[in-house]
Amino acid sequence: MTLTLRTISREQHLAYIQSLPSASHMQVPAWSDVKAEWRAESLGWFDDRTGEMVGAGLVLYRQLPKIKRYLAYLPEGPVINWFTPNLQEWIEPMLAHLKQQGAFSVKMGPPVVIRRWEAPTIKKGIQDPDVKRLRDLEADFIEPRAFEVADKLRRMGWQQGEDGAGFGDVQPRYVYQVPLANRSLEEVHKNFNQLWRRNIKKAEKAGVEVVQGSYDDLPEWQRLYEITAVRDHFRPRPLSYFQRMWTALNAEDPNRMRLYFARHNGVNLSAATMLIVGGHVWYSYGASDNIGREVRPSNAMQWRMLRDAYALGATVYDLRGISDSLDETDHLFGLIQFKVGTGGQAAEYLGEWDFPLNKLLHKALDMYMSRR
């Protein structure tokens, strides 16, 4: 196959994404409206023989202060056949195009899974004092072709930022997912650990109600989210970000983003946002109050969201990022412990890769980012 790469319209881009079983929510054209401070471009790869589009990528350009040079970023993309033997023929025209657009450095995140660990394997690892990280455990599934992709990228001159926790990347390298394809809801529920099942029952008995919210409920979401930020020591995004996200994503597809609340006696205790692209559903942001934890609102809300994802025909319910640490003293351990309770699997992606088109500017950016 000989390929041509060119800029495409949003309509072409969206039509291509809609023709696939799924793609990252960060590779839909509307994501460029969410990231309004970046300039955006949609790229398409075409088969010269048939004229058919065979790949697409959303590129976000962030300008350097004072000079017209850009960092080009393809979050969880591009959406191409990563296992093709001629990967170089897909990637090199992209680099040439981005250089022409004024990019001094390119960052991308191939949506390729290397390994998966099932919940029972992770539980055993947590109980073993010699096991400190997911990578210390033998994986239940390994994708040999992913290692070939990594080798090809290195040979082309791409560099991978290595970070133990998998949080050195902008997007998480390790995520937790509940597979839904070819499984009944009963099977999914049965796979939850005892504590999760007990907590779901406890919430039901206490009368916890889970409801879907609308755009007008985003200020209430923000209230819970800011309480969470204070408790967990992170800087919250402003309300305007979530309003923009809702407007942009749901303008593209009225069912792209949802909002959920778990309430007890009329008081909202937990909230979450959900994103949907084809058969892939993400729990993207979560928030909770400091009160009412004893009625287990978060478990009730996750179970409702999972059931709704299943009803939509989703093949995977994605709980997003985890650290790879299995050490109980690690401050991020609670995250994996909560998600393992769903009985799903941890997945390790290839991570994010950088290509310095201008080594001097790339190094300057590296130094700037490490000082932040």
C-alpha positions as CSV (number, residue, x, y, z in Angstrom):
1,M,0.0,0.0,0.0
2,T,1.4,3.4,-0.9
3,L,0.1,6.3,1.2
4,T,-0.7,10.0,1.0
5,L,-1.0,12.1,4.1
6,R,-3.0,15.4,4.0
7,T,-5.1,17.7,6.2
8,I,-8.7,16.7,6.3
9,S,-11.9,18.4,7.4
10,R,-13.6,17.8,10.8
11,E,-16.4,16.1,9.0
12,Q,-14.1,13.6,7.2
13,H,-12.3,13.0,10.5
14,L,-15.5,12.3,12.5
15,A,-16.8,10.0,9.7
16,Y,-13.6,8.0,9.9
17,I,-13.8,7.7,13.7
18,Q,-17.5,6.7,13.5
19,S,-16.5,3.9,11.1
20,L,-14.3,2.2,13.7
21,P,-15.3,0.0,16.7
22,S,-13.7,2.6,19.0
23,A,-11.0,5.3,19.3
24,S,-9.7,7.4,22.1
25,H,-11.9,10.3,23.2
26,M,-8.8,12.5,22.7
27,Q,-8.7,11.7,19.0
28,V,-12.2,12.9,18.1
29,P,-12.3,16.3,16.3
30,A,-14.3,17.9,19.2
31,W,-11.4,17.3,21.6
32,S,-9.7,20.3,19.9
33,D,-12.5,22.5,21.1
34,V,-12.0,21.2,24.7
35,K,-8.3,22.1,24.4
36,A,-9.1,25.6,23.1
37,E,-5.6,27.0,24.1
38,W,-4.0,24.7,21.4
39,R,-4.3,25.1,17.7
40,A,-5.6,21.9,16.1
41,E,-5.4,20.1,12.8
42,S,-7.0,16.8,11.5
43,L,-4.7,14.6,9.4
44,G,-5.8,11.7,7.2
45,W,-3.8,8.9,5.6
46,F,-5.1,7.7,2.3
47,D,-4.5,4.5,0.3
48,D,-3.3,5.8,-3.1
49,R,-4.7,2.8,-4.9
50,T,-8.3,3.1,-3.7
51,G,-8.4,6.7,-2.4
52,E,-9.9,5.3,0.8
53,M,-9.0,6.9,4.2
54,V,-7.1,4.4,6.3
55,G,-6.0,6.4,9.3
56,A,-6.6,9.7,11.1
57,G,-4.9,11.8,13.7
58,L,-5.9,14.9,15.8
59,V,-2.8,17.1,16.2
60,L,-2.7,19.8,18.9
61,Y,-0.1,22.6,18.5
62,R,1.1,24.5,21.5
63,Q,3.2,27.6,20.6
64,L,6.4,28.4,22.4
65,P,6.4,31.8,24.0
66,K,7.6,34.6,21.7
67,I,8.6,32.4,18.7
68,K,6.4,30.8,16.0
69,R,7.5,27.2,16.8
70,Y,5.2,24.5,18.2
71,L,5.0,21.4,20.2
72,A,2.8,19.0,18.1
73,Y,0.9,16.6,20.3
74,L,-1.3,13.6,19.2
75,P,-2.8,12.4,22.5
76,E,-3.5,8.6,22.5
77,G,-3.0,8.7,18.7
78,P,-2.8,8.8,15.8
79,V,-5.5,6.3,14.9
80,I,-3.7,4.0,12.5
81,N,-2.8,0.3,12.1
82,W,0.1,0.2,14.5
83,F,1.0,-3.4,13.7
84,T,1.5,-2.7,10.0
85,P,5.0,-4.0,8.8
86,N,5.7,-0.6,7.0
87,L,5.1,1.6,10.0
88,Q,7.9,4.0,8.9
89,E,5.9,4.8,5.7
90,W,3.0,6.0,7.9
91,I,5.1,8.0,10.5
92,E,7.7,9.7,8.3
93,P,5.3,11.7,6.2
94,M,3.6,12.8,9.4
95,L,6.9,14.1,10.8
96,A,7.7,15.9,7.5
97,H,4.2,17.5,7.5
98,L,4.5,18.6,11.2
99,K,7.9,20.1,10.6
100,Q,6.5,22.1,7.7
101,Q,3.8,23.4,10.1
102,G,6.5,24.8,12.4
103,A,6.7,22.0,15.0
104,F,10.1,21.7,16.8
105,S,9.0,18.5,18.7
106,V,6.3,15.9,18.3
107,K,4.7,13.9,21.1
108,M,2.4,11.0,20.5
109,G,0.8,8.1,22.4
110,P,0.3,4.9,20.4
111,P,-2.9,3.3,21.6
112,V,-1.2,-0.1,21.8
113,V,-1.5,-2.4,24.9
114,I,1.7,-4.3,25.8
115,R,0.6,-6.3,28.8
116,R,-2.5,-7.1,30.9
117,W,-2.8,-8.4,34.4
118,E,-6.1,-10.0,35.7
119,A,-7.5,-9.0,39.1
120,P,-6.5,-12.3,40.9
121,T,-2.9,-12.0,39.7
122,I,-2.7,-8.4,41.1
123,K,-4.3,-9.5,44.4
124,K,-1.6,-12.2,44.7
125,G,1.1,-9.6,43.9
126,I,-0.3,-7.3,46.7
127,Q,0.1,-10.1,49.2
128,D,3.6,-11.0,48.1
129,P,6.2,-8.8,50.0
130,D,8.7,-9.3,47.2
131,V,6.4,-7.7,44.6
132,K,6.6,-3.9,44.5
133,R,5.3,-3.1,41.0
134,L,3.0,-4.6,38.4
135,R,6.0,-5.3,36.2
136,D,7.4,-7.6,38.9
137,L,4.4,-9.8,38.2
138,E,4.1,-12.2,35.3
139,A,1.4,-10.8,33.0
140,D,-1.6,-12.8,32.0
141,F,-1.5,-11.4,28.5
142,I,1.5,-10.1,26.5
143,E,1.3,-8.6,23.0
144,P,4.6,-9.5,21.2
145,R,3.8,-7.1,18.3
146,A,3.8,-4.2,20.8
147,F,7.5,-4.8,21.4
148,E,8.1,-4.7,17.6
149,V,6.3,-1.3,17.4
150,A,8.6,0.0,20.2
151,D,11.7,-1.3,18.4
152,K,10.6,0.4,15.1
153,L,10.0,3.7,16.8
154,R,13.4,3.6,18.5
155,R,15.1,2.9,15.2
156,M,13.3,5.9,13.6
157,G,14.7,8.1,16.4
158,W,11.7,8.4,18.7
159,Q,12.5,8.7,22.4
160,Q,10.4,7.3,25.3
161,G,10.2,9.1,28.6
162,E,10.6,6.4,31.3
163,D,8.8,6.9,34.6
164,G,8.3,4.2,37.2
165,A,4.8,5.2,38.1
166,G,3.7,5.6,34.6
167,F,2.8,9.2,35.4
168,G,5.8,10.7,33.6
169,D,3.6,10.7,30.5
170,V,0.9,13.3,30.0
171,Q,-1.6,10.5,29.6
172,P,-1.5,7.5,32.0
173,R,0.6,4.5,30.8
174,Y,-1.2,2.1,33.1
175,V,-5.0,2.0,33.2
176,Y,-7.7,-0.2,34.7
177,Q,-10.4,-1.7,32.5
178,V,-13.4,-4.0,32.9
179,P,-14.0,-6.0,29.7
180,L,-17.7,-6.3,28.8
181,A,-17.7,-8.0,25.4
182,N,-19.2,-11.5,25.4
183,R,-20.0,-11.4,29.1
184,S,-23.3,-11.1,30.9
185,L,-23.9,-8.4,33.6
186,E,-24.3,-11.2,36.1
187,E,-20.7,-12.4,35.3
188,V,-19.4,-8.9,35.6
189,H,-21.1,-8.4,39.0
190,K,-19.9,-11.9,40.2
191,N,-16.3,-10.8,39.3
192,F,-16.4,-7.9,41.7
193,N,-14.7,-8.7,45.0
194,Q,-16.7,-9.3,48.2
195,L,-16.2,-5.8,49.5
196,W,-17.5,-4.2,46.3
197,R,-20.6,-6.4,46.2
198,R,-21.2,-5.7,49.9
199,N,-20.9,-2.0,49.3
200,I,-23.2,-2.0,46.4
201,K,-25.8,-3.8,48.5
202,K,-25.2,-1.4,51.4
203,A,-25.9,1.6,49.2
204,E,-29.1,0.0,47.8
205,K,-30.3,-0.7,51.4
206,A,-29.5,2.8,52.5
207,G,-31.6,4.2,49.6
208,V,-28.7,5.8,47.6
209,E,-30.1,7.0,44.3
210,V,-27.9,7.4,41.2
211,V,-29.1,9.9,38.6
212,Q,-27.9,11.5,35.4
213,G,-27.2,15.2,35.4
214,S,-27.2,17.8,32.7
215,Y,-25.2,20.9,31.7
216,D,-27.1,22.9,34.4
217,D,-25.8,20.5,37.1
218,L,-22.1,21.2,36.3
219,P,-21.8,23.9,39.1
220,E,-22.9,21.1,41.6
221,W,-20.3,18.8,40.0
222,Q,-17.7,21.5,40.5
223,R,-18.6,21.9,44.2
224,L,-17.9,18.2,44.8
225,Y,-14.8,18.2,42.6
226,E,-13.3,21.1,44.5
227,I,-13.9,19.4,47.9
228,T,-12.1,16.3,46.4
229,A,-9.2,18.6,45.2
230,V,-8.6,20.0,48.7
231,R,-8.8,16.5,50.2
232,D,-6.5,14.8,47.6
233,H,-4.1,17.8,47.2
234,F,-4.4,18.5,43.5
235,R,-5.2,21.7,41.5
236,P,-8.8,21.5,40.2
237,R,-9.7,22.5,36.7
238,P,-12.2,25.5,36.5
239,L,-15.9,25.0,36.0
240,S,-15.5,26.6,32.5
241,Y,-13.3,23.6,31.4
242,F,-16.1,21.1,32.1
243,Q,-18.7,23.5,30.6
244,R,-16.6,23.7,27.4
245,M,-16.1,19.9,27.5
246,W,-19.8,19.2,27.7
247,T,-20.7,21.7,25.0
248,A,-18.0,20.7,22.6
249,L,-18.3,16.9,22.9
250,N,-22.1,16.7,23.0
251,A,-22.4,19.1,20.0
252,E,-20.4,16.4,18.1
253,D,-22.4,13.5,19.4
254,P,-25.3,14.1,21.9
255,N,-24.2,11.0,23.9
256,R,-20.4,11.7,24.0
257,M,-20.3,13.0,27.6
258,R,-22.5,12.2,30.6
259,L,-22.7,13.3,34.2
260,Y,-23.7,11.1,37.1
261,F,-24.6,11.9,40.8
262,A,-25.0,9.5,43.7
263,R,-27.3,11.1,46.3
264,H,-28.7,10.2,49.7
265,N,-31.7,11.9,51.3
266,G,-31.6,14.4,48.5
267,V,-27.9,15.4,49.0
268,N,-25.4,14.7,46.3
269,L,-22.4,12.8,47.8
270,S,-20.5,11.6,44.7
271,A,-20.3,12.6,41.0
272,A,-18.5,11.4,37.9
273,T,-18.2,12.2,34.2
274,M,-18.4,9.5,31.6
275,L,-17.2,9.6,28.0
276,I,-18.3,7.4,25.1
277,V,-16.7,6.7,21.7
278,G,-18.0,3.7,19.9
279,G,-17.6,0.6,22.1
280,H,-15.2,2.3,24.6
281,V,-16.6,4.0,27.6
282,W,-14.5,5.9,30.1
283,Y,-15.1,7.0,33.7
284,S,-13.0,10.2,33.2
285,Y,-13.4,12.4,36.3
286,G,-14.6,11.5,39.8
287,A,-15.6,13.6,42.8
288,S,-17.0,13.0,46.3
289,D,-17.9,14.9,49.4
290,N,-16.3,14.3,52.8
291,I,-19.6,13.3,54.3
292,G,-21.9,10.2,53.7
293,R,-19.1,7.8,52.8
294,E,-20.7,5.1,55.1
295,V,-23.6,4.7,52.5
296,R,-21.0,3.8,49.8
297,P,-22.2,6.3,47.1
298,S,-19.1,5.8,44.9
299,N,-19.6,2.0,44.6
300,A,-23.3,2.5,43.7
301,M,-22.4,5.1,41.1
302,Q,-19.8,3.0,39.4
303,W,-22.2,0.0,39.2
304,R,-24.8,2.2,37.6
305,M,-22.3,3.6,35.1
306,L,-21.0,0.2,34.3
307,R,-24.6,-1.1,33.7
308,D,-25.3,1.9,31.5
309,A,-22.1,1.3,29.5
310,Y,-23.2,-2.3,29.0
311,A,-26.7,-1.2,27.8
312,L,-24.9,1.0,25.3
313,G,-23.2,-2.1,23.9
314,A,-19.8,-1.1,25.2
315,T,-17.0,-3.7,24.9
316,V,-14.9,-2.1,27.7
317,Y,-15.5,0.1,30.7
318,D,-12.3,2.0,31.3
319,L,-11.5,3.3,34.8
320,R,-8.5,5.2,33.4
321,G,-5.2,5.8,35.2
322,I,-3.5,3.8,37.9
323,S,0.0,3.8,39.3
324,D,1.9,0.5,38.8
325,S,2.8,0.4,42.5
326,L,1.6,-2.5,44.5
327,D,3.3,-1.2,47.7
328,E,0.7,-0.5,50.4
329,T,2.8,2.4,51.7
330,D,2.7,4.2,48.3
331,H,0.3,7.2,48.3
332,L,-1.2,6.0,45.0
333,F,-1.8,2.4,46.2
334,G,-5.5,3.2,47.2
335,L,-6.3,4.0,43.5
336,I,-5.3,0.5,42.2
337,Q,-6.9,-1.2,45.3
338,F,-10.3,0.5,44.6
339,K,-10.2,-0.4,40.9
340,V,-9.0,-4.0,41.4
341,G,-12.2,-4.5,43.3
342,T,-14.2,-4.4,40.0
343,G,-12.5,-7.6,39.0
344,G,-11.2,-6.2,35.7
345,Q,-7.7,-6.0,34.5
346,A,-4.8,-3.6,34.5
347,A,-3.4,-2.7,31.1
348,E,0.0,-1.3,30.3
349,Y,0.1,0.9,27.1
350,L,3.3,1.7,25.1
351,G,3.4,5.1,26.7
352,E,4.2,8.4,25.1
353,W,7.0,9.0,22.6
354,D,8.9,12.2,21.6
355,F,10.6,13.1,18.3
356,P,12.8,16.1,18.5
357,L,12.7,17.9,15.1
358,N,14.8,20.7,16.6
359,K,17.1,19.2,19.3
360,L,18.0,22.5,20.8
361,L,14.4,23.7,21.3
362,H,13.3,20.2,22.4
363,K,16.0,20.2,25.1
364,A,15.0,23.7,26.2
365,L,11.4,22.5,26.6
366,D,12.6,19.4,28.5
367,M,14.5,21.6,31.0
368,Y,11.5,23.9,31.4
369,M,9.1,21.1,32.0
370,S,11.4,19.4,34.6
371,R,11.6,22.7,36.6
372,R,7.8,23.1,36.7
